[in-house]
Amino acid sequence: MIIKVRSEEHNFTIPFPNALLLNNVVVTILTKIINKGNDVKISKEHVKILFKDIKKAKKALGNTPLVYVKSSDGDEVIITL
């Protein structure tokens, strides 16, 4: 995942490796957080399937932006998978 921020004062890029996001520790933590306050319960297997689909989307879409926000004063935030 790559997060790019562009403005008049600052231009920076934050590379965030997908391996840090898509691992078993995060699956366990995410499952606990989702199940904590909700009526809908999600299992670890469901989260693992979601992460596998995210990896497939990365291969299929490449660097297609997931989020592109541009303000009226010219600031931009771009998040790609």
DRENGU-251451 format. One record per residue: residue in one letter; x, y, z negated of N, C-alpha, C in turn. Coordinates in steps of 0.1 Angstrom, whole numbers, padded with zeros to 4 digits, always signed. Layout:
<atoms>
AXYZXYZXYZ/...
</atoms>
This chain:
<atoms>
M+0009-0012+0000+0000+0000+0000+0009+0012+0000/I+0005+0022+0008+0013+0034+0008+0004+0046+0006/I+0008+0055-0003+0000+0067-0007+0008+0079-0003/K+0002+0087+0006+0009+0099+0011+0001+0111+0007/V+0008+0121+0002+0002+0133-0002+0010+0144+0005/R+0002+0153+0012+0008+0164+0019+0001+0177+0015/S+0008+0187+0011+0003+0200+0008+0013+0210+0012/E+0010+0223+0010+0019+0233+0012+0031+0233+0003/E+0029+0229-0010+0039+0229-0020+0047+0216-0020/H+0040+0205-0018+0046+0191-0020+0042+0182-0008/N+0052+0174-0005+0050+0163+0005+0057+0151-0001/F+0050+0141-0004+0057+0129-0009+0049+0116-0006/T+0056+0105-0006+0051+0092-0002+0054+0083-0014/I+0044+0075-0018+0045+0065-0029+0043+0052-0023/P+0054+0044-0021+0052+0030-0016+0048+0021-0028/F+0038+0013-0027+0033+0005-0038+0032-0009-0032/P+0042-0018-0036+0042-0032-0030+0029-0039-0034/N+0023-0046-0024+0011-0054-0026+0014-0065-0035/A+0026-0070-0036+0029-0081-0045+0027-0077-0060/L+0029-0065-0063+0026-0060-0077+0011-0060-0080/L+0003-0058-0070-0011-0057-0072-0018-0071-0070/L-0013-0079-0062-0019-0092-0059-0012-0103-0065/N-0012-0104-0078-0006-0116-0085-0015-0121-0096/N-0011-0132-0102-0020-0139-0112-0022-0131-0124/V-0012-0123-0129-0013-0115-0141-0024-0104-0139/V-0024-0098-0127-0034-0088-0124-0048-0094-0122/V-0048-0106-0117-0061-0113-0116-0067-0115-0130/T-0059-0120-0139-0064-0122-0153-0069-0109-0159/I-0061-0099-0158-0064-0086-0164-0077-0080-0158/L-0077-0080-0144-0089-0075-0137-0102-0082-0140/T-0101-0096-0142-0113-0103-0145-0118-0100-0159/K-0109-0098-0169-0113-0094-0182-0119-0080-0182/I-0114-0071-0175-0119-0057-0174-0133-0057-0168/I-0134-0064-0157-0147-0064-0150-0158-0071-0159/N-0155-0082-0165-0164-0090-0173-0167-0083-0187/K-0159-0074-0191-0161-0068-0204-0174-0061-0207/G-0177-0052-0198-0189-0044-0200-0201-0046-0191/N-0200-0056-0182-0210-0058-0172-0218-0070-0174/D-0230-0070-0169-0239-0082-0170-0235-0092-0159/V-0229-0088-0149-0224-0097-0138-0210-0102-0142/K-0208-0115-0142-0196-0121-0146-0189-0126-0133/I-0176-0123-0132-0168-0127-0121-0157-0136-0125/S-0154-0147-0118-0144-0157-0122-0131-0153-0116/K-0120-0159-0121-0107-0157-0115-0106-0162-0101/E-0114-0172-0098-0114-0177-0084-0119-0167-0074/H-0130-0160-0078-0136-0150-0070-0126-0138-0067/V-0118-0134-0077-0108-0124-0076-0097-0128-0067/K-0093-0141-0068-0082-0146-0060-0087-0147-0045/I-0099-0150-0043-0105-0150-0029-0105-0136-0023/L-0108-0126-0032-0108-0112-0028-0094-0108-0024/F-0084-0112-0032-0070-0108-0029-0065-0115-0016/K-0069-0127-0014-0065-0134-0001-0071-0127+0011/D-0084-0122+0009-0090-0114+0020-0083-0101+0023/I-0078-0095+0012-0070-0082+0013-0058-0085+0021/K-0051-0096+0018-0039-0099+0025-0041-0102+0040/K-0053-0108+0043-0056-0111+0057-0059-0098+0064/A-0066-0088+0057-0069-0075+0063-0056-0068+0066/K-0046-0069+0057-0034-0062+0060-0027-0067+0072/K-0028-0080+0075-0022-0086+0087-0030-0081+0099/A-0043-0081+0098-0052-0077+0109-0052-0062+0113/L-0052-0054+0102-0053-0039+0104-0040-0032+0105/G-0030-0037+0099-0017-0030+0099-0017-0018+0091/N-0014-0007+0097-0013+0006+0090-0025+0015+0092/T-0037+0009+0093-0049+0017+0095-0052+0023+0081/P-0055+0036+0081-0058+0043+0068-0071+0038+0062/L-0070+0035+0049-0082+0031+0042-0090+0043+0037/V-0082+0053+0032-0087+0066+0027-0080+0077+0034/Y-0087+0087+0039-0081+0099+0045-0090+0111+0040/V-0083+0119+0032-0090+0131+0026-0082+0143+0030/K-0089+0153+0036-0083+0165+0039-0092+0177+0034/S-0085+0185+0026-0093+0196+0020-0093+0208+0029/S-0101+0218+0026-0102+0230+0034-0090+0238+0035/D-0081+0237+0024-0069+0245+0024-0057+0237+0030/G-0059+0226+0036-0049+0218+0044-0043+0207+0036/D-0046+0204+0024-0040+0193+0016-0046+0180+0021/E-0037+0170+0022-0041+0157+0027-0037+0146+0018/V-0045+0136+0016-0042+0123+0009-0046+0112+0018/I-0036+0103+0021-0038+0092+0030-0033+0079+0023/I-0042+0069+0022-0039+0057+0016-0041+0046+0026/T-0030+0038+0029-0030+0027+0038-0027+0014+0031/L-0032+0003+0036-0030-0010+0030-0017-0014+0034/
</atoms>
